[in-house]
């Protein structure tokens, strides 16, 4: 049986439902994934019940206890004494890689930061040896990947990566992170093309596309979807963390336009900002007041998965106006629940939503066009029903969480078997 570290930064967060589901799917496939993370999530009170339970099962590298501080440092020192200094040095990012004009204070910070990541790599290596892991899989290509690279240099433990967004979002040292990985996974074909162009000749031997997915047994309707009949309020649901990149302001403006055409619309927003409601949410609440939408918009905050399903089951439409979206698990959940989606064609969403068939795509930053599409679907219930049905079919065909888990399991078991022979 394969026992391995499942490394996700700040796990579990309010948007980490996919990782939780993938952990369960990997376990069902007979593997033993053990969650490890950089640090505890900042807003524990905002987490759903499953996430609070997962905290107890996760090993956190920071902040260090006396035991882990000494253990991680000792493991790194043993590696140096054992002749692995060269490998460690080659794994480090040059402090000048991300900026050629570092002054002394910033150079000092870069060196201190590298030392902290090296210590974390030592602690990851120590914990992996204690738990007898065969491998570490990292769901990030940023600092967590650097920590795994250092752990590999210190102890030789193999690691792999999953890329969830544009490579430019994940910081320096990408060439070393990727060329030392056993294998890698990217969530869209678009990202695969990007990494092949940027890192040609330095990629691991195997790289696969495996989209994120949803649990189709959980996200399914009990009662059939019914489009808006023209009577009562049209219910629109949006689920996303409250961040400018998610385009909530554009969606609110679109709702104002739809209402100005005589439609009675109610928008429910699930998700919270990074400060637990004291950050960007307050800006959105001000915008709601400025637009006169107080009676038509409801903020739920961070909610558990069952509440998301309840809201989707009650919604006539799902809308998300993201400026950038690597793929969109919340969109998948809506499609799986048979709710027609109106979303922006940002990032990798085009690989998820077939425009005009399994959903409606609009360009980002265009509240007017977004309003037109919402207006059109509300006016044409037959079209809304068709999109809802095709959306569910699309998820069944290509975005089941079991698919991504199976790809990861196959790659890992293949590499480990070869390593043992």
N, C-alpha and C positions, 0 to 999 in steps of 0.2 A: 504494500500500500504506500502511496506517495504522500508524505507529509511535507507541507511547504508553508512558507510565510506569504500571506496575502497582504501586501503593503499598500495602504491608501492614506494620503496625508489628511490629518485632522479628522480621522474616522471615529464615529459616524457623524455626518452632517445632515442638515435638513434635506439636502438633495442627493443623498447617498442610498436611496432605496434600491437602485440597480445593483450596487455592490452587495448589499444584503441578500438580494435575490440570487445573485450569482454565487455567493458563498453557499447558500442552501443547495443550489443546483449542482455545484461541484461536490458537495458532500453526498448528494444522492447518486452521483456517478462513482462513488467509492473512494474519493480522494479525501485527504485530511487537511483542508486549508485552515490556517491559524492566523487571525487578523493581527496585524502589527501596524503602528502608525507613528507619525512624528510627535504628535501631542494630542491631548484631549481637545474636543471641540470647545469653543469659547462659550457658547450659549447652551449649556446642558439643559436648562429649564425649557428650552424651545423644542427639544428633540421629541419625536414620537416614541411610544413605548418600546418598540422593537429596538430603537437606537440606544435608549437608556440601558436596556438589557445587554446590548452588544458592548457597551463601554467596559463592563466587568470582564468580558472575554478577550479584550484587546490588550496587547502589550504596547506601552507607550515608551518611546525612546527618551522623550523629554517631558517635563523637567526631570533631571536625574536625581535619584536617591543616592545616598552615600555608597550603597552597594553597586548600583549600576554605573555611577561615576568612576569608581575604582575599577570595576570590571571592564568597562569599555576602554578606559585608558590603558589598563594592563594588557588587554588583548591587542591593542594597537602597538604597544611597546614590544610585546612578544613577537609580533610580526616583523618589526624593524630588526630586532635582534636575530630573528631567524632568516634574515636575508631577503625580506620582501620590501625593503625601502625603495628600490627602483620601481617596483610595480605600483607602490603607493604614490610616488612622485609623478609617475606617468599618468596616473588616474586623476590627478588634480587639475582643475581649470587654472589657466594662467590668470592672475589678477587683472591683466591688461586685455583679456579676451573680449570683455563686454565694453571696455572703454579704454581708449588710448591716451587719455589725458588725466589719469588719476593723480590727484595731488596726495601729499603725505597722509593726511587724515583718512582719506577714502582708501588709500592703499593699505593703511593699517587695519581699517575695517574689513577689507576684502581678505586679508591674511587671517584675521581673527575668525571670520566667518568660515573660511576654509578649514581652520583648526577645529571649529565646533562640528562641522560636517564630518571631519575625519573621526572625531571622538564618537559621533553617532554611528558611523560605520563600524567602529570597534565594538560598540554595544550591540549593534545588529548582528555582527559576526559571533559575539559571545552568546547571545540569546539563541541564535540559530543552532549553534553547537549544543547548547543545553537541551534544546527541544528536538535535536536530531533531525533538523530539516534537510530535505534533499535539494531545496531550491527556494528562491524568493521571487515572487512575481510582483511587479510594481505598477500600480495604476496611476502613473504620472511620469513625466519626463523632466521634471524640475528638480528641486532639492532632494526629494525622496529617491530619485534615480541616482543622484550623486552619492547619497548615503549607501545605496546598494552597490554602486561601483567601488566605493572605498571598502565595503565589507568583502567584496570579491577580491580586491587586491590584498586585503589583510589575511583572509582565510581560504580563499579559493572557492567559496560557495557560489554556484552559478545563479544568475538572475535573468529576468526577462522584463520587457516593458510593454505597456499599452499606451498608445498615443490617443488622447481624447480631443485634441484641438490643434490649431496651427502651431507648427514647430517654434515659431517666433515667440510664442507665449511662454515658453518653458526655460528661458535663460540660456546661459553659456554651457560649453563643454559637451554639446550634443554629439559630436563626432566620437568622442571617447565613450560616452554612455551607450551609444548604439553599437559600436564595433566590438565592444566587450560583452554584449548581451548574448545569451544563448539563442534567443529568438525574440521576435517582436510581433505585436498585434496593433493594427490601426482600425478605427471604427468606421472609416469611410474610404471609398476608392479615391476620393479627392485628396485625402490626407496621404494615402499611399503614393500617389503621384508626386506630392510635395516632398516627402522624405526621400524618394528616389532621386529627385532632381537635386535636393540640397546635400544629400549624404552619399551620393553615388560612389560605390567602391568601398564604403565603410559600413555597410549594413550587415546585420547578422545573416547567417545562411538561410534562415527561414523567416519570412515575414508574411503574415496573413491578414486579410480583412475580416473582421468579426464585429458586426454592429452590436451596440448595446441593445437590450431587449427587455420585454416585460413578461411577467408570469401570466400566461393566458388562462390558467385555471382560476386565478384571483381576479383579474380584470376582465370580467365578462358580465353581461347584463342578466338580470333576473326577469325583467319585463321588457318587451320590445321598445325600441326607440320610437318616439312620436315627435314629428316636427311641430314647430309652432303653428297653431291653428288660426292665428290672427286674433284670438281672444285672450285677454289677460296680458301679463308681461312676458316678453320674450326673454328667456333666461340664458345669459352668456357666462361662461366660466373660463377663468384663466388661472393656471397654477405655475408659479415661477417665483424664485426668490426676488425680493424687491431690490432691484439693482437697475441703474440706468440702462445697462446693456440689454435688458429684457423688454424695453420699449413700452413700459406701462403708460407713460405720458402720451405716446402716440395712440394707444388703445383708448385712453380716456377721451382724447380729442375726437377719435372716430365715433365713439358712443354718443358724444354731443351732436355730431353731424347726423347720425341715424335718428336721434330723438327729434331733431329739428324737422325731420321729414314726417313727423307724426307718429312714429313708432314708440310704444311704451317698452323700454328695455331696462333690464336689471343686470348689472355686472357684479359677479362675485370674484374676488381676488384671494387666492390662497397662496401663502408664502410670506416670509418675513425678511427684513433687511439684516445686514450683518451685525447690527448693534441691538438687536432684539426689539426693534420698533421705535428706537429713538434716533434713527438715522434717516435714510432716504424715504422711509414710510411717511415721515412728517411732511416732506416736500410733496408727496403724492396726495396726502390728505388736504394740503393747502390748495393744490390744483383742483381737486374735487370741489372744494368750496368755491373757488374762482369760476369754475364752469357751471356751478349750480346743480351739481349731481348728487347732493347729499342723500337724497331719497332713492337714488338709483345705483349706488355703488356700496358694496359691503366688503370690508377687509376682515378676513378670517385669521390672519397670522399663520404661523406654522401649524399644520394640522396632521394628524395621523393618516395612514394610508386608507383606512376604512372611510374616513371623512371625505377624502378625495374621490373615492368611488361613489359615495352617496351624492356628492355634488355633480359628478359626471352623469350619473343616472338621471338626475333631475334637469340637466341642462339641455337646451335646444341647440346650442353651438358652443364650441371651444375656440377661443381666440388667443393668439400669442403674437406679439409684434416685435420680437427680438431683433436687435441690430446685428447680432452674431450668435449663431447656434450651431455647435459642432454637429449635432444630430437631433437631439430633443426627446428625452425620455418622457417628459410630460405630454408631448404631442402623441407619442406612441400609446401612452395610457389612455388618452382620449379616443384614439382610433380603435384601440382594443375594446373599449366600452361601447363602440358603435355610435360615437358622437361625431358629427361632421366638424372638420377642423378648418379654420381660416387662419393661416400663419404666414409669416414672411419667409421669403426664399433665401434666408441668410445661411451662410456656411454650408453644412452638409444636409440641410433639410430637403433639398431636391432629391437626395438619394432615399429619403423616407417617404415623402409625399409625392405622388404622381399628380401634377397639377390638373385640375378639372375632373379628375377621376376619384382618387382616394382622399382628396382635400383640395382646397383652393389656396394658391400661392399668390402673394403680392410682394412687391419690392419693399424693403425696409424704409423707414422714415417717410412714409406716405399715408398719413391718417385719412386723407380724402379717398384714396383708392380702397383702403381697408374698409371704410364706411360703405362704399359702393358694393363691395362683395358681401358684407354682412346684410345689407339691405336686400341684395338679390336673393340670397338664400332664405331669408325670412319671407320673401314674397313667393318663392317657388318651393313648397314643401316636398314635391316629388324629387327635385334635384337634391335637396338636403337629405332625403331618405336614401337615395342612390349613393351619395358620397359616404354616408354613415356605413352602409353595407360594404362598400368597396374598401373603406378604411379598415374595418375589422379583417377583411380577407387579406389585405396587404400585410398586416401585422402577423397573421397566422402563417403567411408564406415565408416571411423573411426576418421577423424581429421577435422571435421567441427567445427568452433569456436562456433557455436550455441550449440554443445553438451556440451562443458565445461561450458558454461553459464547456460545451463539448469540444470546440476548437482549442480552447486553452488546455483542457485535459489531454487531448491528443498530442499537442505539441510538447507538453511537459513530460508525459509518460514516454514518448518517443525519445526525447533527449536524455532522460534519466536512464532508460534501458540501455542506450548506447554507451552512456558514461559508466555503467556498472559492468559492461562486458569487456 
